[in-house]
Amino acid sequence: MIAPMVTVDLLYFARLRETLGIERERLVLPEGVTTTGELRAWLATRGGAWASELDSRRQVRMAVNQDLAGASQRLSDGDEVALFPPVTGG
């Protein structure tokens, strides 16, 4: 059985946007990438700044359709996924 293609829109904010040199992209997820955690790990395989910024030891938050998401959040076709560093403020 062939798994349906899942396309997501990725948005990068703050340090990630600056370091990775990209603001947004649309991706068809490879087979086996079904959660935000798997997406992050897969993006890190791009190497270089991607590997450094998305390393599991670095704090990166993710939101799916503008709701904060944990690593086990399942992704669906058409989801908007935002990646951003933790923000502090006062």
N, CA and C of each residue as an Amber inpcrd file, in Angstrom:
protein
   270
   0.8390000  -1.1830000   0.0000000   0.0000000   0.0000000   0.0000000
   0.8850000   1.2470000   0.0000000   0.5720000   2.1870000  -0.8300000
   1.3410000   3.4250000  -0.9200000   0.7480000   4.4590000   0.0310000
   1.6110000   5.0170000   0.8790000   1.1590000   6.0440000   1.8270000
   0.8560000   7.3360000   1.0680000  -0.1940000   8.0400000   1.4750000
  -0.5020000   9.3050000   0.8050000   0.5960000  10.3390000   1.0630000
   0.8130000  11.2060000   0.0810000   1.8060000  12.2650000   0.2570000
   1.2600000  13.3030000   1.2290000   2.1210000  13.7290000   2.1360000
   1.7670000  14.7720000   3.0910000   2.6490000  15.9780000   2.7980000
   2.0140000  17.0940000   2.4940000   2.7320000  18.3380000   2.2220000
   2.4780000  19.2920000   3.3800000   3.5570000  19.8990000   3.8900000
   3.4330000  20.8650000   4.9760000   4.1460000  22.1570000   4.5880000
   3.6940000  23.2460000   5.1690000   4.3530000  24.5380000   5.0110000
   5.1600000  24.8010000   6.2700000   6.4620000  25.0040000   6.1140000
   7.3380000  25.2790000   7.2500000   7.6430000  26.7620000   7.3100000
   7.5930000  27.3090000   8.5160000   7.9380000  28.7040000   8.7650000
   9.0630000  28.7300000   9.7940000  10.1020000  29.5070000   9.5230000
  11.2500000  29.6080000  10.4280000  11.2930000  31.0170000  11.0000000
  11.5190000  31.1310000  12.3090000  11.5030000  32.4330000  12.9700000
  12.8020000  32.7050000  13.7340000  13.0670000  33.9820000  13.9300000
  14.1670000  34.4800000  14.7650000  15.5120000  33.8790000  14.3440000
  16.2450000  33.3360000  15.3010000  17.5880000  32.8110000  15.0560000
  17.5880000  31.7580000  13.9500000  16.5670000  30.9310000  13.9100000
  16.5290000  29.8820000  12.8900000  16.4420000  30.4830000  11.4920000
  15.5920000  31.4680000  11.3190000  15.4550000  32.1140000  10.0040000
  16.7800000  32.7350000   9.5840000  17.4440000  33.4000000  10.5150000
  18.7050000  34.0740000  10.1990000  19.8230000  33.0770000   9.9000000
  19.9680000  32.0710000  10.7350000  21.0560000  31.1110000  10.5820000
  20.8570000  30.1980000   9.3700000  19.6340000  29.7510000   9.1600000
  19.3600000  28.8300000   8.0540000  19.1860000  29.5530000   6.7300000
  18.9370000  30.8650000   6.8020000  18.8070000  31.6580000   5.5790000
  17.5200000  31.3840000   4.8110000  16.4830000  30.9830000   5.5280000
  15.2030000  30.6830000   4.8740000  14.0740000  31.1070000   5.8050000
  13.0430000  31.6780000   5.2190000  11.8870000  32.1250000   6.0050000
  10.7630000  31.0980000   5.9820000  10.5780000  30.4700000   4.8230000
   9.5030000  29.4840000   4.6850000   9.7930000  28.5500000   3.5240000
   9.1890000  27.3810000   3.5840000   9.2910000  26.4340000   2.4780000
   8.1200000  25.4630000   2.5510000   7.7910000  24.9040000   1.4310000
   6.7570000  23.8610000   1.3510000   7.4750000  22.5540000   1.0590000
   7.1650000  21.5310000   1.8480000   7.8350000  20.2380000   1.7050000
   6.8400000  19.0950000   1.6110000   7.1620000  18.1440000   0.7630000
   6.4780000  16.8590000   0.7840000   7.2990000  15.9790000   1.7250000
   6.6660000  15.4980000   2.7750000   7.3940000  14.7170000   3.7710000
   7.7550000  13.3390000   3.2190000   8.9740000  12.9040000   3.5150000
   9.3600000  11.5550000   3.0780000   8.6040000  10.5050000   3.8900000
   8.5100000   9.3200000   3.3280000   7.8570000   8.2210000   4.0290000
   8.5330000   8.0190000   5.3830000   7.7450000   7.8120000   6.4090000
   8.2820000   7.5890000   7.7520000   8.3550000   8.8430000   8.5950000
   8.1780000  10.0080000   8.0040000   8.1590000  11.2580000   8.7700000
   6.7000000  11.6360000   8.9810000   6.2030000  11.3700000  10.2000000
   4.7870000  11.5770000  10.4820000   4.5270000  12.4850000  11.6720000
   5.5830000  12.8370000  12.4310000   5.4280000  13.6760000  13.6170000
   6.3860000  14.8630000  13.5530000   6.1540000  15.8290000  14.4320000
   7.0400000  16.9930000  14.4680000   8.4600000  16.5900000  14.8720000
   8.5890000  15.6440000  15.7820000   9.9190000  15.1840000  16.1900000
  10.6690000  14.5310000  15.0420000   9.9700000  13.7100000  14.2760000
  10.5920000  13.0710000  13.1130000  10.9390000  14.1060000  12.0430000
  10.0910000  15.1080000  11.8940000  10.3760000  16.1790000  10.9370000
  11.6400000  16.9220000  11.3340000  11.7480000  17.2800000  12.5950000
  12.9470000  17.9860000  13.0700000  14.2030000  17.1580000  12.8270000
  14.1470000  15.8760000  13.1750000  15.3040000  15.0020000  12.9760000
  15.6490000  14.8820000  11.4920000  14.6430000  14.7790000  10.6510000
  14.8810000  14.6710000   9.2070000  15.4920000  15.9620000   8.6640000
  14.9950000  17.1190000   9.0950000  15.5710000  18.3920000   8.6420000
  17.0410000  18.5070000   9.0600000  17.3760000  17.9950000  10.2320000
  18.7620000  18.0490000  10.7180000  19.7070000  17.2610000   9.8180000
  19.1840000  16.2810000   9.0820000  20.0490000  15.4900000   8.1990000
  20.5130000  16.2950000   6.9880000  20.0120000  17.5080000   6.8240000
  20.4990000  18.3740000   5.7470000  21.9440000  18.7910000   6.0040000
  22.4050000  18.6200000   7.2380000  23.7960000  18.9070000   7.5880000
  24.0480000  20.3760000   7.8530000  25.3090000  20.7210000   8.1090000
  25.7310000  22.1030000   8.3440000  24.9240000  22.7960000   9.4200000
  24.4520000  24.0100000   9.1100000  23.6840000  24.8010000  10.0680000
  22.3980000  24.0850000  10.4750000  21.8300000  23.2940000   9.5510000
  20.6100000  22.5560000   9.8710000  20.8810000  21.5750000  11.0080000
  21.9580000  20.8290000  10.8990000  22.3050000  19.8470000  11.9270000
  22.5840000  20.5350000  13.2590000  23.2820000  21.6570000  13.2030000
  23.6180000  22.3870000  14.4170000  22.3840000  22.9900000  15.0840000
  21.5790000  23.6920000  14.3210000  20.4140000  24.3840000  14.8820000
  19.3120000  23.4320000  15.3330000  19.1570000  22.3100000  14.6570000
  18.0580000  21.4030000  14.9720000  18.5010000  20.1770000  15.7680000
  19.7410000  20.2050000  16.2420000  20.2470000  19.1410000  17.1040000
  19.2860000  18.9760000  18.2870000  19.0640000  17.7530000  18.6890000
  18.1010000  17.4800000  19.7610000  18.4850000  18.1160000  21.0950000
  19.7370000  18.4960000  21.2570000  20.1570000  19.1500000  22.5050000
  19.8580000  20.6430000  22.5140000  19.5170000  21.2120000  21.3610000
  19.1780000  22.6340000  21.2840000  17.6870000  22.8010000  21.4960000
  17.3370000  23.8790000  22.1670000  15.9250000  24.1420000  22.3940000
  15.3110000  24.8020000  21.1640000  14.3610000  24.1220000  20.5980000
  13.5970000  24.6280000  19.4690000  12.1430000  24.2780000  19.7420000
  11.2990000  25.2460000  19.6390000   9.8640000  24.9990000  19.8090000
   9.2350000  24.8210000  18.4360000   8.1400000  24.0930000  18.4290000
   7.4050000  23.8930000  17.1880000   5.9240000  24.1200000  17.4590000
   5.2590000  24.6600000  16.4690000   3.8130000  24.8440000  16.5380000
   3.2120000  24.2970000  15.2530000   2.0720000  23.6490000  15.3900000
   1.3430000  23.1440000  14.2360000   0.0210000  23.9050000  14.1720000
  -0.1740000  24.5770000  13.0550000  -1.3780000  25.3890000  12.8670000
  -1.5850000  26.3600000  14.0310000  -0.4800000  26.9500000  14.4740000
  -0.4140000  27.9940000  15.4910000  -0.6900000  27.5040000  16.9150000
  -0.6240000  26.1930000  17.1250000  -0.7340000  25.6280000  18.4700000
   0.5830000  24.9560000  18.8130000   1.1530000  25.2750000  19.9990000
   2.4030000  24.6320000  20.4020000   2.2550000  23.1210000  20.3380000
   3.3060000  22.4770000  19.8740000   3.2480000  21.0330000  19.6550000
   4.4630000  20.3470000  20.2550000   4.2390000  19.1820000  20.8230000
   5.3260000  18.3490000  21.3020000   5.8730000  17.5010000  20.1610000
   6.9100000  16.7550000  20.4570000   7.5910000  15.9580000  19.4320000
   6.7170000  14.8450000  18.8620000   5.6730000  14.4560000  19.5760000
   4.8290000  13.3620000  19.1030000   3.6040000  13.8430000  18.3210000
   3.5120000  15.1530000  18.0880000   2.3790000  15.7000000  17.3400000
   2.3700000  15.1530000  15.9200000   1.2800000  14.5160000  15.5240000
   1.1640000  13.9670000  14.1750000   0.9230000  15.0890000  13.1800000
   1.4850000  14.9070000  12.0010000   1.3430000  15.8960000  10.9340000
   0.3440000  15.4050000   9.8940000  -0.4260000  16.3530000   9.3800000
  -1.4240000  16.0550000   8.3520000  -1.1610000  16.9140000   7.1360000
  -1.6610000  16.4710000   6.0080000  -1.5090000  17.2240000   4.7690000
  -2.0610000  18.6350000   4.9450000  -1.2720000  19.6150000   4.5460000
  -1.6870000  21.0170000   4.6090000  -1.3510000  21.7200000   5.9070000
  -0.7500000  21.0160000   6.8680000  -0.3930000  21.6610000   8.1390000
   0.6440000  22.7550000   7.9320000   0.5400000  23.7760000   8.7680000
   1.5590000  24.8230000   8.8470000   2.3810000  24.5370000  10.1000000
   3.6840000  24.3720000   9.9220000   4.5720000  24.0360000  11.0350000
   5.5710000  25.1760000  11.2140000   5.5600000  25.7760000  12.3960000
   6.4880000  26.8560000  12.7080000   7.5820000  26.3260000  13.6240000
   8.8190000  26.7380000  13.3430000   9.9580000  26.3860000  14.1780000
  10.5790000  27.6780000  14.6880000  10.8210000  27.7400000  16.0120000
  11.3650000  28.9620000  16.5860000  12.0780000  28.6500000  17.8950000
  13.0590000  29.4810000  18.2440000  13.7330000  29.2800000  19.5270000
  12.8060000  29.7290000  20.6560000  13.0500000  29.2400000  21.8860000
  12.2520000  29.7130000  23.0090000  12.3950000  31.2310000  23.1390000
  11.3500000  31.8600000  23.5570000  11.3450000  33.3110000  23.6960000
  11.1450000  33.6580000  25.1510000  11.9260000  34.6000000  25.6210000
  11.7190000  35.1070000  26.9820000  11.3580000  36.5690000  26.8820000
  10.6760000  37.0290000  27.8330000  10.2760000  38.4400000  27.8110000
   9.8700000  38.8720000  29.2000000   9.5780000  40.1340000  29.2910000
   9.1970000  40.6190000  30.6090000   8.1210000  41.6270000  30.5300000
